[in-house]
Amino acid sequence: MHKNYKKGFLGFLRQWYIFIILAALYIPLILIVLLSFTGQTSRGNIIYNNFAFKGFNNYWLLFENDEFDSALLHTIILGITVTPISVLIATITCFGIWKSKTAVKRTTMATSQFAIINPDSITGVSLALLFTSTWVALGFNFGFFTVLMSHVSFCVPYAIIAIYPRMAKMNPNLINASYDLGHTKLSTFMKVTVPYLMPALLSAAAIAFAMSFDDFVITNLVNGSYQTVATLIYTSRKGIKAWIITFGAIIILLTFVIVIITIVAKAYRIKKINKQNMMRGAQV
């Protein structure tokens, strides 16, 4: 009987484990979306113990929250500033690694990986000490600049990891052919290297923006009075605020829509390629 029970249990796990994992991942996200349509208390906390559908009331109130609006604006400005700077530095670095000797390549990649592995709390403290002894010593305060430099410092290694594999596959003859045609190094970089790296650059940009948007630990140590959505969420007190749940629901729904669009676009592209291949085969 014990063997039959064990066999039945293992059989159940083999058949259903993927659904159990997906449920554990997505049920909390679904609950956030559902709770965003319920009410809130007089203190602005979400009502989760007595669900009652209140329509889009929380969504209208979200953008009437001046504190949230300010933090969201700061976060977006920071993200669209950090992203191009990080991607540009990472692209130039990857090009330099690609042109360097093997020892330099290994050292640079190891350094990037160390920056990623290093705990955020340690990185944040080290950056806070750095800015205290330099930026603050010059008479300036913690704020946008210190947060910007901090975000660039931890986004660049991620961008390098995203870009370099594509850079490593580039054929050097493409660069040499451009030089033979009379293009300068800058022109070759912009017209040959950058277009070739574009898929990796877009991935790096998405990673850098997401990392900047989501960071709390490092930002909280160097932000001064510059509040972002992440610091505002983590410093909230006395219950779960309705605006946090509502904003989370918006992010979840946007991510879902983007994923669906990406899947459909990829399927359409594959179908189009297969159709073109069939037409070519028919012509032959």
Secondary structure as UniProt FT lines:
FT   HELIX           2..35
FT   TURN            36..37
FT   TURN            42..43
FT   STRAND          45..46
FT   TURN            55..56
FT   HELIX           57..62
FT   TURN            63..64
FT   HELIX           66..99
FT   HELIX           102..117
FT   HELIX           120..133
FT   TURN            134..139
FT   HELIX           144..168
FT   HELIX           172..180
FT   TURN            181..182
FT   HELIX           185..188
FT   HELIX           189..193
FT   HELIX           194..214
FT   HELIX           217..222
FT   TURN            224..225
FT   HELIX           229..234
FT   HELIX           242..283
//
